[in-house]
Amino acid sequence: MPLTATRAAPTFVSVLLRGLLAGLAAGLLAGTFAYVAGEPHVEGAIAIEQAAAHAEPAGGGHDHEDALVSRSGQRGGLFLATGLFGAAMGGLLATAYVLLCRRRRAYDDGRSGLLLAGAALLGVVIVPFIKYPANPPAVGDPATIDQRTGTYLLMVVLGLVAVWAGSLGYRALGDGAPQWLRATTALGGFLLVTAVSYVVLPSFQEVPDDFPAALLWDFRLASLGTQVVLWTGIGLLFAALMNHERRRGTASAPLST
């Protein structure tokens, strides 16, 4: 009988550690992108906000207090925030990867993790961004911040539901169906949930008329780019780490007849 190498499935702890490491590295990379591409636009928006505050008459009903954290502290905290957020998202992705692979009763080299990262980017970032794009300082009514936060979080949930609906539509037809039909069904399910969500949830048009449109969209694109860098980095790094684990496990696995 020929000798073959058998490989044990990776433990949850080992997969989780790789997800945390991939998320931390991707978070720091995303922080670097946000610092280079986003900070200049934040500074521009803050300058507009401060100019508007100084132009208000005394006793205009707004108290302009000094920020608790200086701008230099905020810039340094940017990397800490994106690093911790990336690690958290990497841990969640690793957990979802383990659950998915256990359901399929097989582990792959991280391609499922890469697919999960792409699904998270679509459902958690892109779908909500189209409905509720990020706003810089000086944009948005403070009186509606709680409502805007709640609807945004609901949009994130609905974005994940839309991705799930697309996945369900793809798998519902079975492996015997043509790929184009399965892809069309998946796209239809995703678009249906997304469109209904966009119609049902309220919109907020709170951009001041005199706010520079170029600055607004440059900030929004930088914000979106930061998330794209984060989730792309998590997916690629996690897949690379799992592929390395698979190769190492295969090389050290005992031979069986």
Steps between C-alpha positions, in 0.01 A plus 500: 500500500637849422583728788289815533526794736205564730440847642305585812258790483634819657366583844270794563770673705756477219253634244391777738859609561559522127184704459604740776848538352364558149250752634759689702737529204218600265375753755838669522519505121153654482605755763794599285271545202256706708783718630637571153176519301247613759668730753545795261125498432422476872720803560318691227160414649612599849622834367156563349331398824718733705445787261124453524522488880697825515254666265204431728392789720564481872224318682383332181399194697805280429777426747828435321714313748859403446551143383588250774773355276733716293529450125847350542355255751218417263747429220698265720182336626396435142748213470398358836133513404543343157737236638260394776201513267685294241596240761138476614375458144771244430389303805139506383604391152705211643202390710271507197763308302513222761121476515476488121768236463352283775167514325667389179705248703816609321769766534651672202806723462318820593295557186184489709650770721571714197142451382368592844710817502357597162147435625567715808638781284188489286242468778660698784669777300383551143125449541472738800738750337278547198204588724687677779844619384745623762489867592792719609488750789261793442255274314197358676251629754602413861131467587461197269820316592320228698253439218776497240708257706207264551397495135860449389540197727170365370628551145810296586279215619287522187813505287604168652148369445529601134826308465342200672201520264736497203687200639174321569381566147825366356484177701126447458527389138752227572826405331322369191369840396695715251742740665351802325157415640633452851692828479193683369285361780760604758521850357122529494466400865772741604357793302145435621591522869729798437240694303227441759738613775587819315132584450383420853774670699498880524748729326688788659588803289696714747790628292524882526448677169832682532706189580750425217373204299853395402612483862191302597549232236876484546438426867236241421719324245791496746270351763378232260856432386608443860235231542591340168866485603402354837279217374716422199801480728321276749386264227834473324710473815270246660497288184880517484537397864257210459676389184830503690340295776370247248840456339677469834240254626532290185879498522500387864202264478562130565482263206228238484450204270 
